Amino acid sequence: MTEEKKDFKTTDVGLIPEDWEVNDLGKTSTLKARIGWQGLRTDEYLESGSYYLVTGTDFKNGRIDWDQCYFVDKERYDQDRNIQLKGDDILITKDGTIGKVALVRSVPKPATLNSGVFVVRPRSNEYIPKYLYYLFQGKVFKSFLNQLTAGSTINHLYQKDFVNFKYPTPPALAEQQTIASALSDMDELIRSLDGLIQKKQAIKKGTMQQLLTGKKRLPVFDGEWEVKKLGDVLSVQHGKSQKQVESKDGEYPIFATGGQIGKANEYLYDKPSVLIGRKGTIDRPQYIDKPFWTIDTLFYTDIKNNAIAKFLYYKFLLIDWRSYNEASGVPSLNSSTIENIEINLPSELDEQKAIVDILDDMDRVLQTLRRKREKYVQIKQGMMQELLTGKTRLVKPISEPIQTAQPKRKRSWAFEEAVIISTLIDRFNKGTFFLSRFRYVKYSYLLKRYNEMEVTNYMKKAAGPYNPQTRYGGPERIAKDKNYIIPATSGKFKGFKPGVNIEEATDYFKDWFGTEILDWLEQFRFAKNDELELITTVDLAIQDLNESGTPVSLMTVKRLISDHEEWRPKLKRKVFSDEQIEYAMDKVNELFD
């Protein structure tokens, strides 16, 4: 990005470049909405049909969520041609929450509007619709709306006011298009993260249903699960009034049903605990692992030594607390009701801990993705402020010399593999626990499967899928020669650790693959070698079956494993029992759709 001009002028919308213009919406656009006398009633909203009815509640992240739309009959659709939607229409809500904006990318079926939405269209070739769409999201439009509604209790955007909206525009449509494209790219990035977060949440929900109920067992545990009342593993305790302990300079958080509400100068409880509402919000468990105070509308729990608090917290998330409500007015729970609820849980604390570790890892991945999304939203806001006011211009001055692109490192297979190996060693090396060749090979295999890369060069070896070329064909040697990685040994741990030039390798990895894939791999950080071998072996077997057109089943997977001489002995091991192979088959379907 380069600034084309330093000369700015003062206008009704603030400082803008000298060559920019200020336009009135009423002069450049047509504004249409369903007129009141048409009297469209909510009882005419249909659950299905051939003609969509778009309302402000159907706006989702700047788009129309067609799956949520109601329908109207053909007569209502034909009633007003001016509000029959088409691509590039800009929609603005004018009632309730005014100023919500959506851009119509395409119309899957004929669609019209209810009375709460304006459709805005350029009168001629005055502007790029997507450019105005982003202007409606910016500070200039928000300031305009604030001035209209200041001191008013009526939230309505009148057309007579809306037509007076003034906005800045670059002199050329090409520059408008460039600005819109840059912001659209950022929207796509945010939207892709939304999709990934939604997918991760669904995976976590499914994993909770499987692991927390004992429907699926972790390969290394075979202890019994027991049905117990919650009172057998915890006791429910009442919170207390915070008035005597509340202090602005307090060290300990005070919790209510909605979260932290203040600080206290002493604590009520100082061990890991699960909190649950006594009155009001009774269906939002909280987990606390530091000293705290709770008020009298919030229970806390004293966990006994036969259960892990975090495991019980995850179990609480599966409970339908509303079904235990004991009041006709404000929802309420009592301690005896909670303590009489029956749950099943592993008798081994190690299994509880292992399940918690898996779910915690998934939570960390989700938190990372949410933070990344927040960061991109902030970046987009900054871009809008810069681009839509002309402070930053996405044009290159004629006088500026053309920069010659710097040559990039040749991306051969061997060098790409060296970068992958090095980045995995950097990511998963912890202290004196050096990443072994076995684990980096399995991580690399899973990474490539997730990224839909070719894995046909992995051979069916005794330890599972293995590509000897990584060790003997150059990649590992390249990584060591470039000082990306260093062989390392500490006691019984033998493997590799990052070298002094590791950042060069990780920078290449970020350019080629991004970082989301590493976040995805985090779910395998604590997986035991047997589990990695099981999952990758079964996955490679399923791919072979799919390629040959053979139906995938427990029997066909076992037959394929048995048909390979180096794989055949696996079937005699406990980790390759029928139950564990079925677990791996489900896991593969979950991981790779």
C-alpha positions in Angstrom: 0.0 0.0 0.0 1.3 3.4 -0.9 0.0 6.9 -0.4 -0.5 8.6 -3.8 -1.2 12.1 -2.5 -0.5 14.0 0.7 -2.9 16.8 -0.1 -6.2 16.5 1.7 -9.3 18.7 1.9 -11.8 19.3 4.7 -15.4 18.2 3.8 -18.7 17.3 5.5 -17.4 13.8 6.0 -13.9 14.8 7.3 -10.5 14.9 5.6 -10.3 13.2 2.2 -7.8 13.4 -0.7 -8.1 16.4 -3.0 -9.1 14.3 -5.9 -11.9 12.5 -4.1 -15.6 13.6 -4.2 -18.4 13.8 -1.7 -21.7 12.4 -3.0 -25.3 12.4 -1.7 -27.0 9.0 -1.6 -30.2 10.5 -2.9 -28.5 11.7 -6.1 -26.5 8.6 -6.8 -28.9 5.9 -5.7 -32.5 4.7 -5.7 -34.0 3.6 -2.4 -36.9 1.3 -2.3 -38.9 -0.5 0.4 -42.3 -2.3 0.8 -44.8 0.6 1.2 -47.1 0.5 4.2 -50.4 0.3 2.4 -49.5 -3.1 1.0 -50.1 -4.5 4.5 -48.0 -7.6 4.5 -48.8 -9.5 7.7 -46.7 -11.9 9.6 -49.4 -14.6 9.3 -48.6 -14.5 5.5 -45.0 -15.7 6.2 -44.8 -19.2 4.8 -42.4 -22.0 6.0 -41.8 -23.1 2.4 -42.5 -21.9 -1.1 -41.0 -20.5 -4.3 -40.6 -16.9 -3.3 -38.3 -15.8 -0.6 -39.2 -13.0 1.9 -36.1 -11.3 3.2 -36.2 -9.6 6.6 -33.6 -7.9 8.7 -33.3 -11.1 10.9 -32.0 -12.9 7.9 -28.8 -10.8 7.7 -25.8 -12.8 8.8 -22.3 -11.4 8.6 -23.2 -9.1 5.7 -25.0 -11.8 3.7 -28.5 -13.2 3.4 -29.0 -16.5 5.2 -31.4 -18.0 2.7 -31.9 -21.1 4.9 -33.5 -18.9 7.5 -35.8 -17.0 5.2 -39.6 -17.3 5.2 -41.6 -17.4 1.9 -44.6 -15.5 0.5 -47.0 -16.4 -2.2 -46.6 -15.3 -5.9 -49.1 -12.5 -5.5 -47.1 -10.8 -2.8 -43.9 -11.2 -4.8 -45.5 -9.7 -8.0 -47.0 -6.8 -6.0 -43.9 -4.6 -6.2 -41.3 -5.0 -8.9 -39.1 -2.4 -7.2 -38.2 -4.7 -4.3 -37.7 -7.9 -6.3 -34.1 -8.7 -5.4 -31.1 -9.2 -7.8 -27.4 -9.6 -7.5 -25.4 -6.6 -6.1 -28.4 -5.2 -4.3 -27.5 -3.5 -1.0 -30.0 -4.0 1.8 -30.3 -1.8 4.9 -32.6 -2.4 7.9 -34.8 0.6 8.7 -36.7 -0.6 11.8 -35.6 -2.0 15.1 -31.8 -2.4 14.9 -31.4 0.2 12.1 -28.4 0.2 9.8 -27.7 -3.5 9.5 -26.3 -4.1 6.0 -26.2 -7.0 3.7 -25.0 -7.4 0.1 -27.0 -9.7 -2.2 -24.4 -11.9 -4.0 -26.9 -14.0 -5.8 -30.6 -14.9 -5.6 -31.2 -18.7 -5.5 -35.0 -18.2 -5.9 -37.1 -15.1 -6.6 -37.0 -12.9 -3.5 -38.7 -9.8 -2.1 -38.6 -7.7 1.0 -40.7 -7.1 4.1 -41.4 -3.5 5.2 -38.4 -3.3 7.5 -35.7 -3.2 4.8 -34.4 -0.8 2.2 -32.9 -1.9 -1.1 -30.2 0.5 -2.4 -29.1 0.5 -6.1 -26.9 2.9 -8.1 -28.8 5.2 -10.5 -26.2 4.7 -13.2 -22.5 3.8 -13.2 -22.0 6.1 -10.1 -20.2 3.6 -7.9 -19.3 -0.1 -7.3 -22.1 -1.5 -5.1 -19.7 -3.5 -3.0 -17.8 -0.2 -2.3 -20.9 1.4 -0.9 -21.7 -1.8 1.0 -18.4 -1.4 2.9 -19.1 2.4 3.4 -22.3 1.4 5.2 -20.2 -0.6 7.6 -17.7 2.2 8.3 -17.5 5.1 10.7 -19.0 7.7 8.3 -22.3 5.9 8.1 -22.4 5.1 11.8 -21.8 8.7 12.6 -24.7 9.6 10.3 -27.0 7.2 12.1 -26.0 8.4 15.5 -26.8 12.0 14.5 -30.3 10.9 13.3 -31.1 8.9 16.5 -29.5 11.2 19.1 -32.0 11.9 21.8 -34.7 9.8 20.2 -36.4 6.7 21.6 -37.7 5.7 18.1 -35.5 3.5 16.1 -36.5 4.0 12.5 -34.6 5.1 9.4 -36.8 7.3 7.3 -36.2 7.6 3.6 -36.4 11.4 3.7 -33.3 11.3 6.1 -31.5 8.4 4.4 -31.3 10.2 1.1 -29.2 12.9 2.7 -26.3 10.5 3.6 -23.1 11.9 2.3 -20.1 9.7 1.5 -16.6 10.0 0.0 -15.7 8.3 -3.3 -12.4 7.9 -5.2 -12.3 9.5 -8.7 -12.2 6.2 -10.5 -14.4 3.1 -10.4 -11.2 1.0 -10.6 -10.0 2.4 -7.3 -13.4 1.7 -5.7 -13.2 -1.8 -7.0 -9.6 -2.3 -5.6 -10.8 -1.1 -2.2 -13.8 -3.3 -2.3 -11.7 -6.3 -3.3 -9.2 -5.8 -0.5 -11.9 -5.6 2.1 -13.7 -8.6 0.5 -10.6 -10.7 0.8 -10.4 -9.9 4.5 -14.1 -10.9 4.8 -13.4 -14.2 3.1 -10.6 -14.8 5.5 -12.9 -14.1 8.5 -15.6 -16.2 6.9 -13.3 -19.1 6.4 -12.3 -18.9 10.1 -16.0 -18.8 11.0 -16.5 -22.1 9.1 -13.4 -23.6 10.7 -14.6 -22.6 14.2 -18.0 -24.1 13.5 -16.4 -27.3 12.3 -14.1 -27.5 15.3 -17.1 -26.9 17.7 -19.0 -29.7 16.0 -16.1 -32.0 16.3 -15.6 -31.1 20.0 -19.3 -31.7 20.6 -19.2 -35.1 19.0 -16.0 -36.0 20.9 -17.6 -35.0 24.2 -20.6 -37.2 23.5 -18.3 -40.1 22.7 -15.7 -39.8 25.4 -17.7 -38.4 28.3 -20.3 -41.2 28.0 -17.9 -44.1 27.5 -19.3 -44.9 24.1 -15.8 -44.6 22.8 -12.8 -45.5 24.9 -9.2 -44.3 24.6 -7.0 -47.1 23.4 -4.8 -47.3 26.5 -7.6 -47.7 29.1 -9.7 -50.7 29.9 -10.8 -50.0 33.4 -14.5 -50.1 34.4 -16.9 -47.2 34.2 -19.3 -46.7 37.1 -22.7 -45.1 37.5 -22.7 -42.8 40.5 -24.8 -40.0 41.9 -23.1 -36.6 41.7 -23.3 -36.6 45.5 -20.9 -39.5 45.5 -18.2 -37.4 43.8 -18.9 -33.9 45.0 -20.9 -31.9 47.5 -22.9 -28.8 46.5 -22.1 -25.7 48.6 -24.0 -22.4 48.8 -22.4 -19.1 47.9 -22.5 -16.2 50.3 -23.1 -12.5 50.2 -20.1 -10.5 48.9 -20.8 -7.3 50.8 -18.3 -7.9 53.6 -15.5 -9.0 51.3 -15.9 -6.9 48.2 -12.9 -4.6 47.5 -11.7 -2.8 44.3 -8.2 -3.9 45.2 -9.2 -7.5 46.1 -7.1 -10.4 45.0 -9.9 -13.0 44.5 -12.7 -13.0 41.8 -16.3 -12.8 42.9 -18.6 -14.9 40.6 -22.3 -14.8 39.8 -24.2 -16.8 37.3 -23.1 -14.5 34.5 -19.4 -14.6 35.4 -17.1 -12.4 37.4 -18.8 -9.4 39.0 -16.1 -8.0 41.2 -13.1 -8.8 43.5 -12.8 -9.9 47.1 -10.1 -9.5 49.8 -10.6 -13.1 50.9 -11.8 -16.3 49.2 -14.6 -18.7 49.9 -13.0 -21.8 48.3 -9.5 -22.4 47.0 -9.6 -25.7 45.1 -10.7 -26.6 41.5 -14.5 -26.4 41.5 -17.5 -26.5 39.1 -20.0 -23.6 39.6 -23.7 -23.9 38.7 -26.5 -21.4 39.1 -28.9 -21.8 42.0 -31.4 -19.2 40.6 -31.8 -17.5 37.3 -29.2 -18.8 34.9 -29.0 -22.4 35.9 -27.6 -23.9 32.6 -24.2 -22.3 32.3 -21.6 -24.3 34.4 -18.3 -22.6 35.1 -15.0 -24.2 35.9 -12.6 -22.4 38.3 -9.2 -23.6 39.3 -8.1 -20.7 41.5 -9.3 -19.3 44.9 -12.7 -17.5 44.5 -15.9 -16.2 46.1 -19.4 -17.0 44.9 -22.6 -15.1 45.7 -25.8 -16.7 47.0 -27.4 -17.3 43.6 -24.5 -19.5 42.6 -23.5 -22.9 43.9 -19.9 -24.1 44.1 -18.9 -27.8 44.4 -16.4 -29.5 46.7 -14.9 -32.3 44.6 -14.0 -35.6 46.3 -10.8 -37.5 45.7 -12.5 -40.0 43.3 -13.1 -37.5 40.6 -11.3 -34.7 38.7 -13.1 -31.3 38.8 -12.4 -30.5 35.1 -13.9 -33.9 34.1 -17.0 -33.2 36.1 -17.2 -29.7 34.5 -17.3 -31.3 31.0 -20.0 -33.7 32.3 -22.0 -30.8 33.6 -22.0 -29.4 30.0 -23.9 -32.5 28.8 -26.6 -32.2 31.5 -30.0 -30.6 30.5 -30.2 -28.5 33.6 -33.6 -26.9 32.6 -35.2 -30.4 33.1 -34.3 -30.1 36.8 -35.8 -26.7 37.3 -38.0 -26.7 40.4 -39.7 -23.3 40.1 -42.6 -22.0 38.0 -41.2 -18.5 37.9 -37.4 -17.8 38.0 -35.6 -21.1 37.2 -34.1 -22.6 40.3 -32.1 -25.7 41.4 -31.5 -27.0 44.9 -28.4 -28.9 46.1 -30.2 -32.2 46.8 -31.5 -32.3 43.3 -28.0 -31.8 41.9 -26.4 -34.4 44.2 -29.1 -37.0 43.2 -28.3 -36.8 39.4 -26.7 -40.0 38.1 -23.7 -39.9 35.8 -21.3 -42.5 34.6 -17.6 -42.0 34.8 -14.3 -43.9 34.6 -13.1 -45.5 37.8 -9.5 -44.6 36.9 -8.5 -41.0 37.5 -5.9 -41.3 34.8 -8.7 -42.0 32.2 -10.6 -39.0 33.5 -7.4 -36.9 33.2 -6.7 -38.2 29.6 -10.2 -37.3 28.5 -9.9 -33.8 30.0 -6.5 -33.4 28.2 -8.1 -34.2 24.9 -11.0 -31.8 25.4 -8.7 -29.1 26.8 -6.6 -29.4 23.6 -9.7 -28.9 21.5 -10.7 -25.9 23.6 -7.2 -24.4 23.1 -7.5 -24.8 19.4 -10.9 -23.1 19.4 -9.6 -20.2 21.6 -6.6 -19.7 19.2 -9.0 -19.6 16.2 -11.3 -17.1 18.0 -8.4 -14.9 18.9 -7.2 -15.0 15.3 -10.7 -14.1 14.1 -10.9 -11.1 16.6 -7.5 -10.0 15.3 -8.7 -10.1 11.7 -11.9 -8.2 12.5 -9.8 -5.5 14.1 -7.5 -5.4 11.1 -10.5 -5.1 8.8 -11.8 -2.2 10.9 -8.4 -0.5 10.6 -8.3 -1.1 6.8 -11.8 0.3 6.4 -10.8 3.5 8.2 -7.7 3.9 6.1 -9.1 2.9 2.7 -12.6 4.4 2.8 -11.2 7.8 3.7 -8.3 7.8 1.3 -5.7 7.9 4.0 -4.1 4.9 2.4 -4.5 4.5 -1.4 -4.3 1.1 -3.1 -2.8 2.7 -6.3 0.8 3.0 -7.3 2.0 6.5 -8.3 3.3 6.7 -11.8 6.5 8.3 -10.5 7.2 5.3 -8.2 9.7 2.9 -9.7 8.5 -0.7 -10.3 10.0 -3.0 -7.7 11.5 -6.2 -9.1 10.2 -9.3 -7.3 12.8 -11.0 -5.1 13.6 -14.5 -6.2 12.0 -17.2 -4.0 13.5 -20.4 -2.8 12.9 -23.3 -5.2 10.1 -25.5 -3.7 11.3 -29.0 -4.6 9.8 -32.0 -2.9 12.9 -32.6 -0.8 13.1 -29.0 0.5 9.3 -28.8 1.1 9.6 -32.0 3.2 12.6 -30.6 5.0 10.5 -27.5 5.9 7.6 -29.7 7.1 9.9 -31.9 9.3 11.6 -28.9 10.8 8.4 -27.0 11.5 6.9 -30.1 13.2 10.0 -30.5 15.3 9.9 -26.8 16.3 6.2 -27.1 17.2 6.1 -30.3 19.1 9.5 -30.3 20.8 9.1 -29.6 24.5 12.1 -29.3 26.9 14.0 -32.5 26.9 11.2 -34.4 25.2 12.7 -34.4 21.7 10.5 -35.2 18.7 11.4 -38.7 17.4 11.5 -39.8 13.8 8.5 -42.0 14.4 6.4 -39.1 15.6 7.4 -36.6 13.0 6.7 -39.1 10.3 3.2 -39.7 11.7 2.5 -36.0 12.2 3.7 -35.3 8.7 1.4 -38.0 7.3 -1.6 -36.6 9.2 -0.7 -33.0 8.1 -0.7 -34.1 4.5 -3.9 -35.9 4.7 -5.6 -32.9 6.3 -4.2 -30.6 3.6 -5.3 -33.1 0.9 -1.7 -33.7 -0.2 -0.4 -36.9 -1.9 0.6 -39.7 0.5 1.0 -42.6 -2.0 4.7 -42.6 -1.3 4.1 -43.8 2.2 5.0 -47.5 2.5 3.3 -50.1 4.7 6.0 -50.7 7.3 5.9 -52.4 10.7 5.5 -49.0 12.5 2.7 -47.9 10.2 2.9 -45.6 7.2 6.5 -44.7 6.6 8.3 -42.8 3.9 12.0 -43.9 3.9 12.8 -41.0 1.5 12.4 -38.5 4.3 15.4 -40.1 6.0 17.5 -41.4 3.1 16.3 -39.3 0.2 17.4 -35.8 1.3 14.8 -34.0 3.4 16.2 -34.9 6.8 19.8 -34.2 5.6 18.7 -30.9 4.1 17.1 -29.9 7.4 20.2 -30.8 9.4 22.6 -29.2 6.8 20.7 -25.9 7.0 20.7 -26.1 10.8 16.9 -26.2 10.9 17.1 -29.2 13.2 19.7 -30.9 15.4 19.8 -34.6 16.5 19.4 -34.6 20.3 19.4 -37.1 23.2 18.4 -36.8 26.8 18.2 -39.9 28.9 15.7 -42.2 27.2 14.4 -39.5 24.9 16.1 -39.5 21.5 15.1 -37.4 18.5 15.5 -33.9 17.1 15.3 -30.3 18.4 15.2 -27.0 16.6 18.4 -25.5 15.2 19.5 -21.9 15.2 18.0 -21.3 11.7 14.6 -22.8 12.5 12.8 -19.5 11.8 13.8 -19.7 8.2 12.0 -23.1 7.9 8.9 -22.0 9.8 8.6 -18.8 7.7 8.6 -21.0 4.6 6.0 -23.2 6.2 3.7 -20.2 7.0 4.0 -18.9 3.4 3.1 -22.3 1.9 0.6 -23.8 4.4 -0.4 -21.2 6.9 -0.6 -22.0 10.6 -4.1 -23.3 11.1 -3.0 -26.8 10.1 -0.5 -26.8 13.0 -3.3 -25.8 15.4 -5.3 -28.8 14.0 -2.4 -31.1 14.7 -2.3 -30.0 18.3 -5.0 -32.6 19.1 -2.3 -35.3 18.6 0.3 -33.7 20.9 -0.3 -36.1 23.7 -1.4 -39.1 21.6 0.6 -42.2 22.5 2.7 -43.8 19.8 0.4 -46.7 19.6 -2.6 -44.4 18.9 -0.7 -42.6 16.2 0.3 -45.9 14.6 -3.3 -47.2 14.8 -4.9 -44.1 13.3 -2.4 -43.7 10.4 -2.4 -47.4 9.6 -6.2 -47.6 9.5 -6.4 -44.4 7.4 -3.9 -45.7 4.8 -5.8 -49.0 4.7 -9.1 -47.1 4.1 -7.6 -45.1 1.3 -6.4 -48.3 -0.4 -9.9 -49.8 -0.1 -11.5 -46.7 -1.5 -9.0 -46.7 -4.4 -9.8 -50.3 -5.3 -13.6 -49.7 -4.9 -13.8 -52.1 -2.0 -16.5 -51.3 0.7 -14.9 -50.1 3.9 -15.8 -52.2 7.0 -14.0 -53.7 10.0 -13.6 -57.0 8.0 -12.1 -55.4 4.9 -9.7 -53.2 6.9 -8.5 -56.2 8.8 -8.1 -58.2 5.6 -6.1 -55.5 4.0 -3.8 -55.3 7.0 -3.4 -59.1 7.0 -2.6 -59.2 3.3 0.6 -57.1 3.9 3.5 -59.1 5.4 4.9 -56.3 7.5 1.5 -55.2 8.7 0.1 -58.7 9.5 1.7 -59.0 13.0 -0.2 -55.8 14.1 -3.5 -57.8 14.4 -2.0 -59.8 17.3 -1.5 -56.6 19.3 -4.1 -55.3 21.7 -4.0 -51.8 20.1 -5.2 -53.4 16.9 -8.2 -55.3 18.4 -11.5 -55.1 16.6 -12.7 -52.4 19.1 -9.6 -50.2 18.5 -9.8 -50.6 14.8 -13.4 -49.5 14.8 -12.4 -46.5 17.0 -9.8 -45.6 14.5 -12.2 -45.9 11.6 -14.6 -43.5 13.3 -11.7 -41.2 14.1 -10.6 -41.1 10.5 -14.1 -40.3 9.3 -14.2 -37.5 11.9 -10.8 -36.1 10.9 -11.0 -36.3 7.2 -14.8 -36.2 6.5 
